[in-house]
Amino acid sequence: MLEINKILVGVEVKPRTGKIPAGSKTAFDQACMLASNTGAQLIVLHSQWRSEELWPLTEKGQAALNALRDEAASKGVPTI
């Protein structure tokens, strides 16, 4: 059987509002469930990670990512 150690999930962070769209939240929720069931670590990659120089992540965007991290932790899922 294949052992899963890490799961990468991409989430969109809206540049102006810092909000995470419903589709990204659904992907995150599914990745959390999979990580919880397999004991894997969850890596959350946001849509602006590569363009920090052009569009730095806003405080609202960082807060939204922190909320996802906290949600994963509350489910017992470690994040990187």
C-alpha positions in Angstrom: 0.0 0.0 0.0 1.2 3.5 -0.8 2.1 5.6 2.2 1.2 9.3 2.0 3.4 11.6 4.1 2.5 15.1 2.7 -0.5 16.5 0.8 -0.2 19.7 -1.2 -3.3 21.8 -1.6 -3.5 25.0 -3.6 -5.8 27.8 -2.5 -6.6 31.1 -4.2 -6.3 34.3 -2.2 -8.0 37.2 -3.8 -5.4 40.0 -4.2 -7.6 42.9 -3.2 -9.9 41.4 -0.6 -7.7 38.6 0.9 -10.6 36.2 0.7 -10.5 32.5 -0.1 -13.1 31.5 -2.7 -15.5 28.6 -2.0 -13.8 26.3 -4.5 -10.5 26.7 -2.7 -12.1 26.2 0.6 -13.7 23.0 -0.6 -10.3 21.8 -1.9 -8.8 22.6 1.5 -11.5 20.7 3.3 -11.1 17.7 1.2 -7.3 17.8 1.6 -7.8 18.1 5.4 -10.0 15.0 5.4 -7.5 13.0 3.4 -4.6 14.2 5.7 -6.6 13.3 8.8 -7.4 9.8 7.4 -3.8 9.1 6.4 -1.8 10.9 9.1 -0.1 13.1 6.4 1.1 16.7 6.8 -0.8 19.3 4.9 1.0 21.9 2.8 -1.1 24.9 1.9 0.2 26.8 -1.2 -1.5 30.1 -1.9 -2.0 31.6 -5.3 0.2 34.6 -4.7 3.3 32.8 -3.4 5.3 33.5 -6.5 4.2 37.1 -7.0 5.0 38.5 -3.6 7.0 41.4 -5.2 4.2 42.5 -7.4 1.2 41.8 -5.2 2.3 41.2 -1.6 -0.1 39.2 0.5 -2.4 41.6 2.4 -3.0 41.3 6.2 -6.5 40.0 5.4 -5.0 37.4 3.1 -2.5 36.3 5.7 -5.3 36.2 8.3 -7.3 33.9 6.0 -4.4 31.6 5.5 -3.8 31.5 9.3 -7.4 30.7 9.8 -7.0 27.7 7.4 -3.9 26.6 9.4 -5.8 26.9 12.7 -8.7 24.9 11.2 -6.4 22.1 10.2 -4.8 22.1 13.6 -8.2 21.9 15.3 -8.8 18.7 13.3 -5.5 17.3 14.3 -3.9 17.8 10.9 -0.3 19.1 11.0 0.6 21.8 8.5 3.9 23.0 7.0 
